Every structure is written in C-alpha cells, then in structure tokens.
Amino acid sequence: MKHKDRVYITSQNHGYAVDPKSLEGTGLEVTHINANDGTLEGMTHRDLPIFSVQYHPEACPGPRDTTFLFDDFVKILEAKR
C-alpha cells in the first residue's frame, strides 16, 4: 500500500473497492493506494475527523508498518475531549 510516497506492507483480502471518482463532492480524499492493483485503500475527510482504510493495520504483516494510524486515531479522540 502506498501512502505519502512510501510503500507499506499490509494484510488485505477484499473483493470490492471504492471508485475514487465517487468521492468527488463528498469532502473525502484518497490517502492510500494499493501498490499492486491501484485500488483505493484509504481516505480521509478534509473537514471532519474521519478516516478509513481498507486493509488490516493491526495485522502486522510488516514490522508494524501502519501503527501510525492508531496514533492518528488517538489524536482525534484527545482533540475531542
């Protein structure tokens, strides 16, 4: 999976994908792209504290490559206290 010009090893198993064109006008933007097939793997909202990924960041297929997502989630929670 590619995020901010870096490739991460992720665990995924899905048979569907979001069409990036369908995000137009929603406030959502693509943040992660599958390096193998080019499918959308993550998105975030420009104004709301919302993000999503379509892989398993907790699975640790790489050396805990995507644990930053959990840090980002905690920051969102702390900002809403």
N, CA, C and O atoms as a GROMACS GRO file, in nm:
protein
  324
    1MET      N    1   0.084  -0.115   0.000
    1MET     CA    2   0.000   0.000   0.000
    1MET      C    3   0.090   0.123   0.000
    1MET      O    4   0.192   0.126   0.069
    2LYS      N    5   0.052   0.222  -0.077
    2LYS     CA    6   0.129   0.346  -0.086
    2LYS      C    7   0.056   0.459  -0.014
    2LYS      O    8  -0.064   0.481  -0.035
    3HIS      N    9   0.133   0.530   0.071
    3HIS     CA   10   0.078   0.643   0.146
    3HIS      C   11   0.188   0.747   0.159
    3HIS      O   12   0.296   0.719   0.213
    4LYS      N   13   0.162   0.868   0.110
    4LYS     CA   14   0.259   0.978   0.117
    4LYS      C   15   0.397   0.938   0.064
    4LYS      O   16   0.498   0.956   0.132
    5ASP      N   17   0.401   0.884  -0.056
    5ASP     CA   18   0.526   0.847  -0.124
    5ASP      C   19   0.607   0.740  -0.052
    5ASP      O   20   0.728   0.730  -0.071
    6ARG      N   21   0.542   0.660   0.030
    6ARG     CA   22   0.609   0.548   0.096
    6ARG      C   23   0.523   0.424   0.077
    6ARG      O   24   0.400   0.432   0.081
    7VAL      N   25   0.586   0.310   0.057
    7VAL     CA   26   0.514   0.184   0.040
    7VAL      C   27   0.520   0.106   0.171
    7VAL      O   28   0.627   0.090   0.231
    8TYR      N   29   0.404   0.058   0.216
    8TYR     CA   30   0.392  -0.019   0.340
    8TYR      C   31   0.346  -0.161   0.306
    8TYR      O   32   0.272  -0.181   0.209
    9ILE      N   33   0.388  -0.256   0.384
    9ILE     CA   34   0.340  -0.393   0.370
    9ILE      C   35   0.212  -0.404   0.452
    9ILE      O   36   0.212  -0.375   0.572
   10THR      N   37   0.103  -0.445   0.389
   10THR     CA   38  -0.025  -0.456   0.459
   10THR      C   39  -0.091  -0.590   0.431
   10THR      O   40  -0.060  -0.657   0.332
   11SER      N   41  -0.181  -0.627   0.519
   11SER     CA   42  -0.258  -0.750   0.504
   11SER      C   43  -0.397  -0.712   0.458
   11SER      O   44  -0.466  -0.633   0.522
   12GLN      N   45  -0.438  -0.769   0.345
   12GLN     CA   46  -0.568  -0.734   0.292
   12GLN      C   47  -0.630  -0.851   0.219
   12GLN      O   48  -0.561  -0.939   0.167
   13ASN      N   49  -0.760  -0.851   0.217
   13ASN     CA   50  -0.834  -0.956   0.147
   13ASN      C   51  -0.971  -0.897   0.119
   13ASN      O   52  -1.061  -0.905   0.202
   14HIS      N   53  -0.988  -0.840   0.002
   14HIS     CA   54  -1.116  -0.780  -0.030
   14HIS      C   55  -1.150  -0.805  -0.177
   14HIS      O   56  -1.062  -0.820  -0.262
   15GLY      N   57  -1.278  -0.810  -0.202
   15GLY     CA   58  -1.325  -0.834  -0.337
   15GLY      C   59  -1.399  -0.715  -0.395
   15GLY      O   60  -1.466  -0.728  -0.498
   16TYR      N   61  -1.388  -0.600  -0.331
   16TYR     CA   62  -1.453  -0.480  -0.381
   16TYR      C   63  -1.364  -0.360  -0.350
   16TYR      O   64  -1.274  -0.370  -0.266
   17ALA      N   65  -1.390  -0.249  -0.414
   17ALA     CA   66  -1.311  -0.129  -0.390
   17ALA      C   67  -1.398  -0.007  -0.418
   17ALA      O   68  -1.492  -0.012  -0.497
   18VAL      N   69  -1.365   0.102  -0.352
   18VAL     CA   70  -1.433   0.228  -0.375
   18VAL      C   71  -1.373   0.295  -0.498
   18VAL      O   72  -1.251   0.302  -0.512
   19ASP      N   73  -1.458   0.342  -0.586
   19ASP     CA   74  -1.412   0.416  -0.703
   19ASP      C   75  -1.375   0.557  -0.659
   19ASP      O   76  -1.462   0.630  -0.611
   20PRO      N   77  -1.248   0.597  -0.673
   20PRO     CA   78  -1.208   0.732  -0.629
   20PRO      C   79  -1.293   0.843  -0.690
   20PRO      O   80  -1.311   0.948  -0.627
   21LYS      N   81  -1.346   0.823  -0.809
   21LYS     CA   82  -1.430   0.924  -0.873
   21LYS      C   83  -1.559   0.947  -0.793
   21LYS      O   84  -1.617   1.056  -0.798
   22SER      N   85  -1.603   0.845  -0.719
   22SER     CA   86  -1.727   0.858  -0.642
   22SER      C   87  -1.710   0.949  -0.520
   22SER      O   88  -1.809   0.984  -0.456
   23LEU      N   89  -1.587   0.986  -0.487
   23LEU     CA   90  -1.562   1.073  -0.373
   23LEU      C   91  -1.580   1.221  -0.405
   23LEU      O   92  -1.587   1.304  -0.315
   24GLU      N   93  -1.586   1.253  -0.533
   24GLU     CA   94  -1.598   1.393  -0.574
   24GLU      C   95  -1.720   1.458  -0.509
   24GLU      O   96  -1.830   1.405  -0.514
   25GLY      N   97  -1.697   1.574  -0.448
   25GLY     CA   98  -1.805   1.649  -0.385
   25GLY      C   99  -1.846   1.600  -0.247
   25GLY      O  100  -1.940   1.654  -0.188
   26THR      N  101  -1.777   1.501  -0.194
   26THR     CA  102  -1.814   1.446  -0.063
   26THR      C  103  -1.729   1.501   0.052
   26THR      O  104  -1.764   1.484   0.168
   27GLY      N  105  -1.619   1.567   0.019
   27GLY     CA  106  -1.526   1.612   0.122
   27GLY      C  107  -1.422   1.506   0.154
   27GLY      O  108  -1.330   1.532   0.232
   28LEU      N  109  -1.435   1.389   0.095
   28LEU     CA  110  -1.338   1.281   0.117
   28LEU      C  111  -1.228   1.287   0.013
   28LEU      O  112  -1.251   1.325  -0.102
   29GLU      N  113  -1.108   1.249   0.053
   29GLU     CA  114  -0.996   1.244  -0.041
   29GLU      C  115  -0.916   1.116  -0.019
   29GLU      O  116  -0.908   1.064   0.092
   30VAL      N  117  -0.857   1.068  -0.126
   30VAL     CA  118  -0.778   0.945  -0.124
   30VAL      C  119  -0.647   0.971  -0.049
   30VAL      O  120  -0.580   1.071  -0.071
   31THR      N  121  -0.612   0.878   0.042
   31THR     CA  122  -0.486   0.888   0.116
   31THR      C  123  -0.396   0.767   0.095
   31THR      O  124  -0.274   0.778   0.108
   32HIS      N  125  -0.455   0.652   0.062
   32HIS     CA  126  -0.379   0.528   0.046
   32HIS      C  127  -0.420   0.459  -0.083
   32HIS      O  128  -0.539   0.450  -0.114
   33ILE      N  129  -0.323   0.412  -0.158
   33ILE     CA  130  -0.347   0.339  -0.283
   33ILE      C  131  -0.274   0.205  -0.278
   33ILE      O  132  -0.159   0.199  -0.233
   34ASN      N  133  -0.339   0.099  -0.322
   34ASN     CA  134  -0.276  -0.032  -0.328
   34ASN      C  135  -0.167  -0.029  -0.434
   34ASN      O  136  -0.194   0.002  -0.550
   35ALA      N  137  -0.045  -0.060  -0.395
   35ALA     CA  138   0.070  -0.054  -0.487
   35ALA      C  139   0.064  -0.163  -0.592
   35ALA      O  140   0.129  -0.151  -0.697
   36ASN      N  141  -0.011  -0.269  -0.568
   36ASN     CA  142  -0.019  -0.379  -0.663
   36ASN      C  143  -0.125  -0.358  -0.771
   36ASN      O  144  -0.098  -0.377  -0.889
   37ASP      N  145  -0.245  -0.319  -0.730
   37ASP     CA  146  -0.352  -0.309  -0.829
   37ASP      C  147  -0.411  -0.169  -0.844
   37ASP      O  148  -0.501  -0.149  -0.925
   38GLY      N  149  -0.360  -0.073  -0.769
   38GLY     CA  150  -0.404   0.065  -0.784
   38GLY      C  151  -0.538   0.099  -0.721
   38GLY      O  152  -0.590   0.208  -0.741
   39THR      N  153  -0.597   0.005  -0.643
   39THR     CA  154  -0.726   0.033  -0.581
   39THR      C  155  -0.710   0.127  -0.462
   39THR      O  156  -0.603   0.136  -0.402
   40LEU      N  157  -0.819   0.195  -0.429
   40LEU     CA  158  -0.822   0.285  -0.315
   40LEU      C  159  -0.814   0.202  -0.187
   40LEU      O  160  -0.892   0.109  -0.169
   41GLU      N  161  -0.721   0.235  -0.100
   41GLU     CA  162  -0.704   0.162   0.026
   41GLU      C  163  -0.729   0.248   0.148
   41GLU      O  164  -0.738   0.196   0.260
   42GLY      N  165  -0.740   0.380   0.130
   42GLY     CA  166  -0.768   0.466   0.244
   42GLY      C  167  -0.815   0.602   0.200
   42GLY      O  168  -0.785   0.649   0.090
   43MET      N  169  -0.891   0.666   0.290
   43MET     CA  170  -0.941   0.800   0.261
   43MET      C  171  -0.958   0.877   0.391
   43MET      O  172  -0.964   0.818   0.499
   44THR      N  173  -0.964   1.008   0.378
   44THR     CA  174  -0.988   1.096   0.493
   44THR      C  175  -1.080   1.208   0.450
   44THR      O  176  -1.091   1.240   0.331
   45HIS      N  177  -1.146   1.268   0.547
   45HIS     CA  178  -1.233   1.382   0.518
   45HIS      C  179  -1.154   1.510   0.541
   45HIS      O  180  -1.077   1.520   0.637
   46ARG      N  181  -1.173   1.606   0.454
   46ARG     CA  182  -1.098   1.733   0.462
   46ARG      C  183  -1.135   1.814   0.586
   46ARG      O  184  -1.049   1.882   0.642
   47ASP      N  185  -1.261   1.808   0.629
   47ASP     CA  186  -1.308   1.893   0.738
   47ASP      C  187  -1.346   1.819   0.866
   47ASP      O  188  -1.335   1.874   0.975
   48LEU      N  189  -1.388   1.697   0.854
   48LEU     CA  190  -1.433   1.619   0.969
   48LEU      C  191  -1.323   1.525   1.017
   48LEU      O  192  -1.237   1.486   0.938
   49PRO      N  193  -1.323   1.488   1.144
   49PRO     CA  194  -1.221   1.397   1.197
   49PRO      C  195  -1.252   1.251   1.163
   49PRO      O  196  -1.279   1.169   1.251
   50ILE      N  197  -1.249   1.221   1.033
   50ILE     CA  198  -1.287   1.088   0.983
   50ILE      C  199  -1.178   1.038   0.890
   50ILE      O  200  -1.133   1.110   0.801
   51PHE      N  201  -1.136   0.912   0.910
   51PHE     CA  202  -1.051   0.846   0.812
   51PHE      C  203  -1.083   0.698   0.812
   51PHE      O  204  -1.138   0.645   0.908
   52SER      N  205  -1.047   0.632   0.704
   52SER     CA  206  -1.077   0.490   0.688
   52SER      C  207  -0.969   0.425   0.604
   52SER      O  208  -0.911   0.488   0.516
   53VAL      N  209  -0.942   0.298   0.633
   53VAL     CA  210  -0.852   0.220   0.548
   53VAL      C  211  -0.919   0.087   0.516
   53VAL      O  212  -1.000   0.036   0.593
   54GLN      N  213  -0.883   0.032   0.401
   54GLN     CA  214  -0.938  -0.096   0.360
   54GLN      C  215  -0.825  -0.199   0.356
   54GLN      O  216  -0.794  -0.255   0.251
   55TYR      N  217  -0.768  -0.221   0.469
   55TYR     CA  218  -0.669  -0.326   0.493
   55TYR      C  219  -0.663  -0.343   0.643
   55TYR      O  220  -0.735  -0.274   0.715
   56HIS      N  221  -0.580  -0.430   0.692
   56HIS     CA  222  -0.575  -0.460   0.834
   56HIS      C  223  -0.449  -0.404   0.897
   56HIS      O  224  -0.346  -0.471   0.899
   57PRO      N  225  -0.455  -0.279   0.950
   57PRO     CA  226  -0.335  -0.219   1.008
   57PRO      C  227  -0.288  -0.290   1.135
   57PRO      O  228  -0.172  -0.276   1.175
   58GLU      N  229  -0.376  -0.365   1.198
   58GLU     CA  230  -0.340  -0.436   1.320
   58GLU      C  231  -0.273  -0.571   1.292
   58GLU      O  232  -0.223  -0.634   1.385
   59ALA      N  233  -0.271  -0.615   1.169
   59ALA     CA  234  -0.224  -0.750   1.136
   59ALA      C  235  -0.073  -0.764   1.136
   59ALA      O  236  -0.022  -0.875   1.146
   60CYS      N  237  -0.001  -0.655   1.126
   60CYS     CA  238   0.147  -0.654   1.132
   60CYS      C  239   0.214  -0.745   1.030
   60CYS      O  240   0.303  -0.821   1.068
   61PRO      N  241   0.177  -0.741   0.902
   61PRO     CA  242   0.248  -0.820   0.803
   61PRO      C  243   0.389  -0.766   0.781
   61PRO      O  244   0.480  -0.841   0.744
   62GLY      N  245   0.407  -0.637   0.802
   62GLY     CA  246   0.539  -0.574   0.800
   62GLY      C  247   0.578  -0.550   0.945
   62GLY      O  248   0.507  -0.593   1.036
   63PRO      N  249   0.686  -0.484   0.969
   63PRO     CA  250   0.729  -0.459   1.108
   63PRO      C  251   0.648  -0.347   1.173
   63PRO      O  252   0.701  -0.241   1.206
   64ARG      N  253   0.519  -0.373   1.190
   64ARG     CA  254   0.428  -0.275   1.248
   64ARG      C  255   0.425  -0.145   1.167
   64ARG      O  256   0.422  -0.034   1.222
   65ASP      N  257   0.427  -0.162   1.036
   65ASP     CA  258   0.437  -0.050   0.943
   65ASP      C  259   0.331   0.058   0.961
   65ASP      O  260   0.362   0.177   0.952
   66THR      N  261   0.208   0.018   0.985
   66THR     CA  262   0.100   0.116   0.982
   66THR      C  263   0.043   0.148   1.121
   66THR      O  264  -0.072   0.189   1.131
   67THR      N  265   0.121   0.131   1.225
   67THR     CA  266   0.072   0.165   1.360
   67THR      C  267   0.047   0.315   1.375
   67THR      O  268  -0.022   0.356   1.468
   68PHE      N  269   0.101   0.395   1.285
   68PHE     CA  270   0.075   0.540   1.291
   68PHE      C  271  -0.074   0.570   1.281
   68PHE      O  272  -0.118   0.674   1.330
   69LEU      N  273  -0.152   0.480   1.220
   69LEU     CA  274  -0.296   0.501   1.210
   69LEU      C  275  -0.361   0.503   1.348
   69LEU      O  276  -0.454   0.580   1.372
   70PHE      N  277  -0.314   0.417   1.437
   70PHE     CA  278  -0.368   0.414   1.572
   70PHE      C  279  -0.330   0.541   1.648
   70PHE      O  280  -0.409   0.592   1.727
   71ASP      N  281  -0.210   0.592   1.625
   71ASP     CA  282  -0.169   0.719   1.684
   71ASP      C  283  -0.258   0.832   1.634
   71ASP      O  284  -0.300   0.918   1.712
   72ASP      N  285  -0.288   0.832   1.505
   72ASP     CA  286  -0.376   0.934   1.447
   72ASP      C  287  -0.515   0.927   1.508
   72ASP      O  288  -0.577   1.029   1.536
   73PHE      N  289  -0.564   0.805   1.529
   73PHE     CA  290  -0.697   0.785   1.588
   73PHE      C  291  -0.700   0.840   1.731
   73PHE      O  292  -0.796   0.907   1.769
   74VAL      N  293  -0.597   0.810   1.809
   74VAL     CA  294  -0.591   0.860   1.947
   74VAL      C  295  -0.586   1.013   1.949
   74VAL      O  296  -0.649   1.076   2.034
   75LYS      N  297  -0.513   1.073   1.856
   75LYS     CA  298  -0.508   1.220   1.849
   75LYS      C  299  -0.645   1.280   1.822
   75LYS      O  300  -0.680   1.383   1.879
   76ILE      N  301  -0.723   1.214   1.736
   76ILE     CA  302  -0.859   1.261   1.709
   76ILE      C  303  -0.943   1.254   1.836
   76ILE      O  304  -1.017   1.348   1.867
   77LEU      N  305  -0.932   1.144   1.910
   77LEU     CA  306  -1.009   1.129   2.034
   77LEU      C  307  -0.968   1.233   2.137
   77LEU      O  308  -1.053   1.293   2.202
   78GLU      N  309  -0.840   1.254   2.152
   78GLU     CA  310  -0.791   1.350   2.250
   78GLU      C  311  -0.833   1.492   2.215
   78GLU      O  312  -0.860   1.572   2.304
   79ALA      N  313  -0.839   1.523   2.087
   79ALA     CA  314  -0.881   1.657   2.045
   79ALA      C  315  -1.028   1.683   2.074
   79ALA      O  316  -1.071   1.798   2.085
   80LYS      N  317  -1.105   1.577   2.088
   80LYS     CA  318  -1.250   1.590   2.112
   80LYS      C  319  -1.285   1.585   2.260
   80LYS      O  320  -1.404   1.589   2.294
   81ARG      N  321  -1.187   1.577   2.348
   81ARG     CA  322  -1.216   1.573   2.493
   81ARG      C  323  -1.274   1.702   2.541
   81ARG      O  324  -1.304   1.716   2.659
   0.00000   0.00000   0.00000
